[in-house]
Amino acid sequence: KRSKAIMKQVVVLVVLLCCVGVSVGAIFSNALGDHMVLQRAPEQAVLWGTVRPRDTVTLKLDGKEVGKFIANPQGLWKGYLPTQNPGGPHAVEASGAATGSQILSDVYFGDVYICSGQSNMQFSVQGVFNASQEIAKAGRYQQIRVFTVGQGSISHTPLSEFETIEQKWSIASAQSIGNGVWSYQSAVCWFSGRDLYDHNKVPVGLISSNWGGTIIQAWSDPAALKKCGINPDDQPQMIPLSRFTNPKLNPNQNSVLFNAMIYPLLPMRLRGVFWYQGENNVGQNTYYSCAFPTMIQSWRDHFALSRSVLNFFFVHLAAYTQYVQAGSPALALLREAQLSGLSLPNVGYASAIDLGDLGSPEGNIHPRDKQTVGMRLAIAARAIAFGEKIVHQGPMASGFNVLENGPNARVQVNFEAVTLGSGFEFKSNVCPSSLVGARQCAGLTVEGSNGVSYNVTKTPEIRGGSELILSVGIPSGVNVVGTTYGFANWPVCTIFNREGFPALPW
């Protein structure tokens, strides 16, 4: 009898605990946490998570109730905060009438970015030039907060929660920024966010969600795959399972990283996405020309920002020679395919073609100068996401005219005036042929009707502010049929604008 009485008291106590709101488990999604940054106005920050089915969740900001939200039959709930100016710290509490309560502390409002792609986005601050100094400075940025999604799981179906998290929301510090070359924090992500913080003085949240060696198909949802002629059920054959330690964790399968590493973030409100990917799609330029803008639009549709457009910024691939055939235009063609993303509004890029690094300990496919990449991405964001009237890209050719054929050929190359900034700048550069081989390089050439490319060694003449006149000797009777610049695995970059941005290859 006594044991039955004790059991009865335990049951009554459990019921009372639930009724008075004592926490019985997490209410917020594991994508949220103490020290995080939520998106500032004009967007309304979103909180979400899991409670008991159809439970009513009350949200409070700094102790003041801001709304009640009802969970669906699966227990998933989503709630909105009033628009907030940047700053903090704040406390956000969610309590379920039948579930309990949870408080997120030291929360700031600012600008939130996802940093995604493959190994050059995963490459951390630990591996960059001057890594020790960069890591030591991280503690000065207390209002930059970082989060890293783990690479321990893939999924063939969308996940509402992350199965693996490598780094929970953390305040920027030497420890949270400098944890191994392939761990956290993403260098491109960090330097982009740091430069934006330095300029805007607004809290920044950086979510690193990337996986080295991956293809765009893995980051695209099934609908995006179908739009570009891919059957989601037909898995890519280009990357063998044996490349990965555990074949069951092969990330190069259709949609598995979108499902596992992006889908759990979809309720979040963002300022933008930083994307560094494409190396593992070299050789698929035609597909990428469709897949890249389609993926961007798909992510925008999924995140469904209500008061702004999801800004998207990508890195135009750096010079490298690893894993690409000498003399093949495959890498140049993939770079060209990346530019298909510019067909959409609110998309910008940071060129890395001039940042090749033959001495990188991680292979020349992984250049160490991520500071310049981050700076250029931040400038693109300032221009596109924040509307600053600044130059944010390099000279972009728009066409050419033949002024004279051989023997003294002269060609006029026209440029988009908006990309020239305060004018052209020419820099000396040569192919590191003793290290990479001459067939890996390309500089400025005039193409003859005899099938021969003629290198332009004389500095171009500037005409009219937005035109370059190329002069080169070619045989009599040979007509000029075209001109190219930097269209190779290793572009020999000599044309810039005075703002320091390299011209796009053509």
TAGI-V489572 format. One record per residue. PHI is phi in degrees with one decimal (none if undefined). PSI is psi as a letter, one per 30 degrees, with the letter a starting at -180 (NA if undefined). D_FIRST is the distance of its C-alpha to the first C-alpha in Angstrom with 2 decimals. Layout:
phi = [PHI	PHI]
psi = [PSI	PSI]
d_first = [D_FIRST	D_FIRST]
This chain:
phi = [none	-63.0	-64.1	-65.3	-65.2	-63.1	-59.7	-63.0	-65.6	-63.3	-61.1	-62.3	-64.4	-60.6	-60.7	-63.8	-60.0	-64.2	-66.9	-88.4	88.8	-70.2	-61.1	-117.7	146.5	-65.0	-107.6	-79.4	-57.6	-75.2	-80.3	-109.4	175.9	-54.9	74.4	-77.8	-113.6	-106.6	-67.6	-77.8	-58.4	-85.0	-72.8	-89.2	-62.7	-115.2	-115.9	-156.3	170.2	-133.6	-134.4	-71.3	-49.8	62.6	-69.4	-96.2	-104.7	-102.0	-102.4	-127.9	-116.6	53.5	84.5	-102.0	-66.8	-120.5	164.2	-120.4	-138.9	-101.7	-72.3	-81.2	-60.7	-91.4	89.9	-81.4	-131.9	-147.3	-134.4	-117.1	-97.6	-60.1	-58.7	-129.8	-74.5	-65.0	138.7	164.3	-83.5	-128.0	-120.7	-119.4	-119.9	-122.1	-132.2	-102.8	-57.1	-115.5	-120.4	128.6	-143.3	-149.1	-118.0	-99.8	-110.7	54.5	-94.8	-116.3	-106.0	-170.8	-116.4	-115.0	-130.8	-98.1	-116.9	-133.9	135.8	-116.1	-63.5	-71.2	-85.4	-68.3	-46.6	-96.4	-59.9	-58.3	-100.4	-86.6	-58.0	55.9	-58.6	-60.1	-67.2	-63.9	-66.7	-62.4	-79.5	-59.5	-65.2	-73.8	-108.7	-67.5	-99.1	-103.3	-120.3	-127.5	-146.6	-126.6	-74.6	-78.8	-106.4	-91.1	-153.8	-125.6	-153.3	-88.4	-132.6	-62.6	-105.6	-85.5	-131.5	-71.1	-83.8	-137.0	-126.7	-83.4	-145.2	-68.9	-51.4	-138.5	-75.8	-56.8	-160.6	-58.9	-74.5	-82.6	-102.4	-114.0	-113.3	92.1	-62.4	-115.2	-110.3	-123.7	-108.6	-49.7	-67.9	-60.5	-61.4	-62.3	-68.3	-63.3	-66.0	-64.3	-64.7	-66.5	-64.5	-57.6	-84.0	-90.8	54.4	-123.4	-51.7	-129.1	-111.5	-119.5	-109.7	-92.7	-136.3	-151.7	-154.6	-61.4	75.5	-104.1	-103.2	-63.8	-59.1	-70.0	-96.7	-105.5	-78.6	-56.3	-64.8	-66.0	-60.4	-62.1	-62.6	-110.7	81.7	-104.8	-79.5	-56.9	-84.6	-93.6	-78.5	-59.1	-105.6	-73.8	-117.7	-67.9	-59.7	-64.6	-64.8	-104.3	-57.4	-113.5	-55.1	-70.8	-108.2	-63.2	-78.9	-89.6	-129.0	-55.4	69.7	-68.6	-85.6	-59.4	-65.0	-93.5	-120.2	-117.5	-53.6	-62.5	-96.9	-57.7	-68.6	-69.2	-92.5	-131.0	-91.2	-179.5	-126.3	-106.9	-131.3	-132.4	-161.0	142.0	-56.1	-84.9	-109.7	-58.8	99.3	-121.1	-62.2	-64.0	-63.5	-63.1	-60.9	-88.0	-66.6	-68.1	-64.4	-66.8	-64.5	-57.3	-64.7	-62.5	-61.9	-61.9	-64.0	-70.0	-71.9	47.9	-62.2	-90.7	-125.5	-159.5	-101.0	-70.9	-70.1	-136.6	-130.9	-121.1	-100.0	-74.9	-55.3	-71.4	-66.0	-159.5	-124.5	-65.4	66.3	-123.8	-74.9	-60.9	83.9	-78.9	-87.7	-58.6	-68.2	-62.1	-68.5	-67.9	-58.3	-62.0	-65.0	-57.8	-68.2	-60.8	-63.1	-72.8	-71.2	-98.0	-71.1	57.3	-122.0	-134.5	-141.7	-123.5	-77.6	-121.4	-64.8	-95.4	-111.0	-55.8	-139.6	-68.4	-97.3	-61.9	-61.7	-95.7	92.6	-72.3	-73.2	-120.6	-63.3	-85.2	-80.1	-87.7	-63.8	-66.9	-60.4	-62.7	-60.7	-68.6	-64.6	-63.5	-65.9	-61.3	-65.3	-61.5	-73.1	-92.6	-80.3	-112.6	73.7	-72.4	-87.0	-131.7	-76.0	-133.5	-153.3	-91.0	-55.2	-121.7	-68.5	-118.9	159.3	-146.0	-130.9	-86.2	-91.1	-149.0	-92.3	-63.3	-87.3	-111.5	-71.5	-136.1	-129.6	-100.6	-106.3	-97.1	-129.6	-68.0	-59.0	-65.7	-90.9	-90.2	57.5	-92.8	127.7	-73.0	-139.7	-110.4	-124.6	-75.4	-160.8	-137.1	-73.2	-77.4	-63.0	-67.6	-102.2	-115.6	91.0	-61.6	-71.3	-84.6	-107.9	-156.1	-112.7	-99.7	-134.2	-114.5	-97.2	-94.9	-68.0	-88.9	82.3	-102.9	-96.5	-112.5	-70.1	-90.3	-101.6	-84.8	-57.9	-59.8	-89.0	-89.2	-132.2	65.1	84.0	-129.0	-132.9	-116.4	-105.1	-96.7	-126.8	-156.8	-84.3	-135.9	-60.2	-59.6	87.4	-92.5	-94.6	-81.2	-114.9	176.1	-147.8	-132.2	-149.4	61.8	-90.0	-160.4	-60.0	-119.5	-65.6	-91.6	-85.5	-126.5	-109.5	-136.2	-99.9	-68.7	-78.8	96.8	-92.9	-74.0	-63.9	-70.0	-62.5	-141.1]
psi = [e	e	e	e	e	e	e	e	e	e	e	e	e	e	e	e	e	e	e	g	g	k	k	g	l	k	e	l	l	f	f	l	l	k	g	l	k	l	k	l	k	f	l	k	k	k	k	l	a	k	a	k	k	g	l	k	k	k	k	k	j	h	f	k	k	f	l	k	k	k	l	l	f	f	g	k	l	k	l	k	l	l	k	k	l	k	a	a	l	l	k	k	k	k	k	k	e	g	e	a	l	k	k	k	l	h	k	l	k	b	k	k	k	k	j	l	b	b	e	f	e	e	k	l	f	f	g	l	k	h	e	e	e	e	e	e	f	e	f	f	i	f	g	k	k	l	k	k	k	l	g	f	l	l	k	f	l	k	k	f	l	k	f	k	k	e	j	l	k	k	k	k	l	e	e	f	e	i	i	k	e	g	b	k	k	k	e	e	e	e	e	e	e	e	e	e	e	e	e	f	h	k	k	k	k	j	j	j	j	l	j	k	g	l	l	f	e	f	g	k	l	e	e	e	e	e	f	g	g	k	j	f	f	j	k	k	f	f	j	k	f	f	f	k	e	j	f	f	g	j	f	i	l	k	f	f	e	e	e	f	f	e	e	f	f	e	f	k	k	l	e	a	k	k	k	j	l	f	e	g	g	k	f	h	e	e	e	e	f	e	e	e	e	e	e	e	e	e	e	e	e	e	f	h	k	f	g	l	k	j	k	k	k	l	k	k	k	l	k	l	f	k	g	k	k	k	f	k	g	e	e	e	e	e	e	e	e	e	f	f	f	f	f	l	l	h	k	l	l	j	k	g	f	g	g	k	i	f	g	k	f	g	k	f	f	i	k	f	i	f	e	e	e	e	e	e	e	e	e	e	e	e	e	e	e	f	g	k	i	l	k	g	l	l	k	j	k	f	l	l	k	j	e	k	a	l	f	i	k	k	k	k	k	k	l	j	e	f	f	f	b	g	l	l	k	k	k	k	k	l	k	i	f	f	e	f	k	f	f	f	l	k	b	k	l	k	k	l	f	g	g	k	k	j	k	j	f	k	k	l	k	k	k	g	f	g	k	k	j	k	k	k	k	l	k	k	f	k	l	k	f	a	k	l	k	g	i	l	e	j	k	j	j	f	k	l	l	f	f	g	k	k	k	k	l	NA]
d_first = [0.00	3.77	5.48	5.14	6.25	8.73	9.95	10.58	12.49	14.41	15.50	16.65	18.47	20.23	21.38	22.69	24.48	26.21	27.20	28.80	30.81	29.56	31.26	29.38	32.54	36.30	37.82	41.45	43.31	43.83	47.54	46.88	45.88	46.58	50.33	51.43	54.44	54.26	57.43	59.38	61.35	62.81	59.78	56.36	53.90	51.09	47.48	45.21	42.06	38.89	35.87	33.53	35.61	37.43	35.95	38.27	39.53	41.08	43.79	44.91	47.98	48.04	45.32	47.18	45.85	48.38	46.76	43.86	43.76	41.71	40.58	41.61	39.36	39.20	38.10	41.54	42.87	46.17	47.28	50.58	51.56	54.65	57.74	58.03	60.93	60.82	59.01	55.72	53.29	50.80	47.06	45.73	42.17	40.43	37.14	35.34	33.41	30.66	31.50	32.07	35.31	37.86	40.97	44.21	46.17	49.82	50.95	54.68	56.73	59.82	61.14	59.09	60.68	59.56	61.56	61.64	63.74	64.35	65.20	67.64	64.93	62.34	64.86	63.50	65.12	64.95	67.75	70.28	73.47	72.86	69.12	68.54	70.14	68.41	64.97	65.72	66.60	63.37	61.58	64.10	62.58	59.28	59.33	59.56	56.16	55.73	53.31	53.78	52.29	51.51	53.35	50.41	50.08	52.13	51.07	52.66	50.73	50.39	47.48	45.87	44.83	46.59	45.22	47.03	48.13	50.44	50.67	48.49	50.33	52.13	54.71	58.10	58.66	60.31	56.98	56.10	59.66	60.85	58.38	60.56	63.36	61.13	58.01	57.88	59.54	62.02	65.43	66.99	63.95	63.98	67.72	67.84	65.07	66.47	69.93	68.58	66.65	69.79	71.74	69.32	67.20	64.19	60.80	60.61	57.70	58.54	56.44	57.71	56.90	59.33	59.78	62.92	65.05	63.77	65.67	65.69	64.27	60.91	60.81	61.90	59.71	60.49	62.50	64.72	65.30	66.39	68.85	70.64	70.77	67.78	65.36	61.92	60.93	63.93	63.01	65.77	67.50	69.28	66.66	65.55	61.89	62.91	63.76	60.09	57.87	55.13	56.71	53.51	54.09	57.73	58.19	61.48	60.11	60.60	58.39	55.72	56.26	56.56	53.18	51.46	53.36	54.81	52.64	49.61	52.00	53.44	51.82	53.35	56.45	59.27	62.78	63.86	63.72	65.64	66.39	68.04	68.21	70.81	71.84	69.90	71.50	75.04	76.96	75.14	77.13	77.71	74.02	73.12	75.57	73.41	69.98	70.17	70.93	68.64	65.71	66.49	66.52	63.34	61.49	62.89	61.66	58.16	57.87	59.36	60.31	60.88	63.45	65.31	66.28	64.51	67.23	67.79	69.76	70.66	72.49	75.75	75.55	77.16	79.99	78.85	80.17	77.16	76.23	79.14	82.42	85.54	87.78	85.14	84.64	80.96	79.52	82.13	81.31	77.59	78.46	80.55	77.65	75.39	77.75	76.70	73.81	76.38	77.00	73.89	73.81	72.03	72.35	74.04	74.67	75.37	77.97	77.45	80.51	82.29	79.42	79.78	78.76	80.21	78.81	75.14	73.04	70.76	73.74	76.24	74.05	71.93	74.28	73.05	74.55	71.56	72.57	75.49	73.38	70.82	73.63	75.23	71.97	71.34	74.88	74.38	71.19	73.04	75.74	73.66	70.27	71.63	75.12	77.18	80.84	81.09	82.38	79.48	81.10	84.17	87.42	86.95	90.01	90.82	93.88	97.23	100.95	103.63	106.50	108.61	108.40	109.86	111.46	110.20	107.02	105.46	102.15	100.57	96.74	95.22	91.92	89.50	90.67	87.20	86.17	89.08	87.97	90.81	92.69	92.94	92.60	93.71	92.31	93.67	91.57	92.26	90.51	88.97	90.65	90.72	86.91	86.00	89.25	91.54	90.12	86.80	88.53	90.23	91.92	94.36	96.55	99.09	98.96	102.31	103.37	104.10	100.38	100.66	98.57	100.60	98.88	99.71	100.43	102.21	100.13	99.91	101.97	100.08	101.62	100.67	97.48	95.41	97.55	98.28	101.52	101.25	104.43	104.86	107.71	107.50	110.26	112.86	112.11	108.34	106.48	103.30	100.46	97.50	95.91	92.63	90.78	87.93	87.02	85.67	82.71	84.15	85.90	88.68	87.98	91.06	90.73	88.46	88.59	89.12	85.46	84.71	83.28	84.68	86.43	84.59	86.09	88.26]
